[in-house]
């Protein structure tokens, strides 16, 4: 609701709901999951299994992201260790990044090279 001077005025219930959403986003939950959790929060007598399922599914997503980040870190360390000193023409970092057959570009789940176009 807005005040006479056009400012938003929030009730305590609004602030709690906004805080709930902010905390959920900070944990990386999707908006769909947040909607379900908000709905559950409005029905405190319901079974909590849906909230538990959302948390378990999100943990699996976080674990997968952590595995990808660890692999990314290992690849960056490998590239960096092979590019100490010397000339750019011998730089493994530049060579790897220029090779579209490496890494994510070779993964069919990612966009193909054909979909990458230069902008004038």
C-alpha positions in Angstrom: 0.0 0.0 0.0 1.2 3.5 -0.7 1.1 6.5 1.6 -0.3 9.9 0.5 3.2 11.0 -0.6 3.6 7.9 -2.8 5.9 6.0 -0.5 5.4 2.2 0.0 4.2 1.4 3.4 4.8 -2.2 4.6 3.1 -4.0 7.4 5.0 -6.3 9.7 3.6 -9.2 7.8 4.9 -7.8 4.5 8.3 -7.3 6.0 8.4 -10.9 7.2 7.4 -12.1 3.8 10.0 -10.0 2.0 12.6 -11.2 4.5 11.6 -14.8 3.8 12.0 -14.2 0.0 15.3 -12.4 0.5 16.7 -15.3 2.6 15.4 -17.9 0.1 17.1 -16.0 -2.8 20.4 -15.8 -0.8 20.2 -19.6 -0.5 19.8 -19.8 -4.2 16.3 -21.2 -4.2 14.2 -20.7 -7.4 11.2 -18.5 -7.5 9.0 -21.6 -8.0 10.4 -23.2 -4.9 10.0 -19.9 -2.9 6.3 -19.8 -4.0 5.7 -23.3 -2.8 7.5 -22.5 0.5 5.5 -19.3 1.0 2.3 -21.3 0.4 3.4 -23.8 3.0 4.3 -21.0 5.4 0.7 -19.8 5.1 -0.5 -23.3 6.2 1.5 -24.1 9.3 -0.6 -27.2 10.1 0.3 -29.0 6.8 2.8 -31.8 6.4 6.4 -30.5 6.0 7.4 -33.2 3.5 7.1 -30.7 0.6 9.5 -28.3 2.2 11.9 -31.2 3.0 11.8 -32.3 -0.7 12.6 -28.8 -1.9 15.6 -28.6 0.4 16.9 -32.0 -0.6 16.5 -31.2 -4.3 18.3 -27.9 -3.8 21.2 -29.6 -1.9 21.6 -31.9 -5.0 21.8 -28.9 -7.2 24.4 -27.2 -4.9 26.4 -30.4 -4.9 26.4 -30.6 -8.7 27.4 -26.9 -8.9 30.2 -27.6 -6.4 31.5 -30.5 -8.5 31.5 -28.3 -11.7 33.3 -25.5 -9.8 36.0 -27.9 -8.5 36.5 -29.2 -12.1 36.7 -25.7 -13.3 39.2 -24.8 -10.7 41.4 -27.8 -11.5 41.3 -26.9 -15.2 42.3 -23.3 -14.5 45.1 -24.5 -12.2 46.3 -26.9 -14.9 46.3 -24.2 -17.6 48.0 -21.6 -15.4 50.7 -24.1 -14.4 51.5 -24.6 -18.1 51.7 -20.9 -18.8 54.4 -19.5 -16.6 56.9 -17.3 -18.4 57.7 -17.5 -22.1 55.7 -16.0 -25.0 52.0 -15.7 -25.7 52.4 -18.0 -28.7 53.2 -20.8 -26.3 50.5 -19.9 -23.7 48.3 -22.9 -22.9 45.6 -20.6 -21.6 45.3 -18.8 -24.9 45.5 -22.0 -26.8 42.8 -23.7 -24.7 40.4 -20.8 -24.9 40.9 -20.5 -28.7 40.1 -24.3 -29.2 36.3 -24.6 -29.4 36.6 -28.4 -29.2 37.7 -28.1 -25.6 35.5 -27.9 -22.4 31.9 -26.7 -22.6 32.0 -26.1 -26.3 32.3 -29.9 -26.9 29.3 -30.6 -24.6 26.0 -31.0 -26.6 24.1 -29.5 -23.7 25.7 -26.2 -24.4 25.2 -24.0 -27.4 27.0 -25.2 -30.5 29.7 -23.1 -32.2 27.3 -22.5 -35.0 25.1 -20.5 -32.7 28.0 -18.2 -31.7 28.1 -15.2 -34.1 30.3 -12.2 -34.2 28.5 -8.8 -33.9 29.6 -6.0 -36.2 
